[in-house]
Amino acid sequence: MQAVPPHIYIPPLGVSSEYTDTSLQANAGNQTAMTLLAQAPSTIVNPVYFTMNNIRPYNQPVAQAITLVGAIYLLIFSFIVSMVLFPIREIM
């Protein structure tokens, strides 16, 4: 699992603590709510969360494809530059 940077993880913690405080104060006298809270405490302890979903993976095949395309571009560019500068070599 990847580590979550603090600037991403801290705001949900603030929202979660505010929700927990508000929810407990609003439902302090409600026995049904307290019973359900005892059965599933994660609903109030961590109501806001996120998961890391890497939609653009960077692994060995991806890196190899990028490197190959870059090498092809470099080859084409160097050929064009050498053909453009060829007449200057004849003058010198």
N, C-alpha and C positions, 0 to 999 in steps of 0.2 A: 504494500500500500504506500502511496506517495504521501510525503509530509505536506500538510496544508500550511501555507504561509500565514503568519499571525494577522496580517491586515485583512485577510479573507475570513478567518475563523472568529475574530473578536466581535464583529457586529451581530452575528446570530446569537452569540452568548448573551449580549445585552438585551436583545429582543426576547430571548428565552427567559431570562431572569425577570423582566418586566411582566411577561405573560404569566409566569408562575406566581408572582406576588399578587397580581390582579385577580387571577383565577382562584387562588386560595382565599383571598379576602371576600370575594363574591360568593363563594360556595362553602363558607365555614359552617353554616348551620344546616346545610343540605346533606342529610345522611346518605342518600342514594349516590350523590356525587362523591362523597368520601369513600363509600364502599367500592365504587368503580375505580377510584384513584388508587385504592389499595391493591386492586387486581392488576392494574396496568399503570404503574408509576411513570413509565417512560413518556406517557402522553403529556405529562405536565413538566417533567424534568428537562426533556429535550424535544420540544415540539417543533422547532425549526432546525433543519439540517440540510445538508447537501452531499452529493457524492461526486467524486472526481470521475469524469468521463472523457477520456482522451479521444477526441474525434479526429485528430490528425496525428497518428502515431509516427514517431521518428525512430525507425529501427534500421537494421543492416540493409535490407533490400531497398528501402526508400533512399538511404544515403548512397547506395551504389548507383541507383538510377540518376540521382542529381549529379553525382560526380561524372558519370558517363556523358550526360547532356552537356555539362560544363566543358568537358574535354573536347567534345565535337564543336561547340561554339568557339573555343580557343583555337582549334585547328582551322576552322573557316576564317576567323578573323586574321590569324597570322598569314594565311594564304593571300587574302585580299590585300593586306598591308604590303606584303612582299611584292605582289604584282603591281601595285600602285607606285611603289618606290623603285621598281626595276629601271625605268628610264633615267633616273637620277644617278644610278650606278654607272651607266654608260658615259654620262657627262664627266664624272669625276675620274 
